[in-house]
């Protein structure tokens, strides 16, 4: 995320120190001998995060990066994105990597309800969109991402709940929303009609502990292996969902978390893109104090 944050800062301020820092970090990442270790070398989240960051920097700062840096970043996207796609997206990790046979891990390409798939497919799509006009061989990665998100959103429950708890919800939701915005704006495919998306802000809302009991490490009901605090956002996530579905309760919760300084600083720049000031905030009084999510039987 530092690539995207610094790219945004450069665009907004015109200060080249942000561009220089982003380029230095990006070229260092391009030079890493591995993107992950063992079975995860180039096949999972480390690759996904780096690909997404490089894609944003390459696209937003294309003219300012310089020819040599552009070439290095583009070739890295093609190379590492190719490994992620070929070994992960084609479902051949289990057969092609001997280390995988010794240390089994669910292949993310068919884990439709898991954050690994949402993050990696978003990264494949974003990086492919950034370079496809110069490297058309990456186009199948976009088609793969569209297919996997279509399947995932078809499987997710209408009630908006998520089985791994709110912190994992936020981690996966960040990359799902990034992809949904990319898909609608650049590919002309709108996934926001999925019922799960319309109701999922309520899931985060009702996972909250009472407002006056919040501390930095105690905001949420913990489910499974999730802690009692968010890992990502959730301010900008709630604002994007609130803006899309005109949910002023989601906008209020985002504001309260910000005012308490309990938001996580992973991608604060998304607030600039996803906050809709015309929506306003609506406080909880009037909402039911009990909410049942029937798919996961969470009450």
Buried (B, 14 or more C-beta within 10 A) or exposed (E): BEBBBBBBBBEEEEEEEBBEBBBEBBBEBBEEEEBBEEBBBBBBBBBBBBBBBBBBBBBBBEEBBEEEBBEBBBEBBBEBBBBBBBBBBEEBBBEEBEEBEEEEBEBBBEBBBBBBBBBBBBBBBBBBBBBBEEBEEBEBBBEBBBEBBBBBBEEBBEBBBBBBBBBBBBBBBBBBBBBBBBBEEEBEEEBBEBBBBBBBBBBBBBBBEEEEEBEEEEBBEBBEEBBBBBBBBBBBBBBBBBBBBEBEBBBBBBBBBBEEEBBBEBBBBBBEEBBEEEBEBBEBEEEEEEBEBEBBEBE
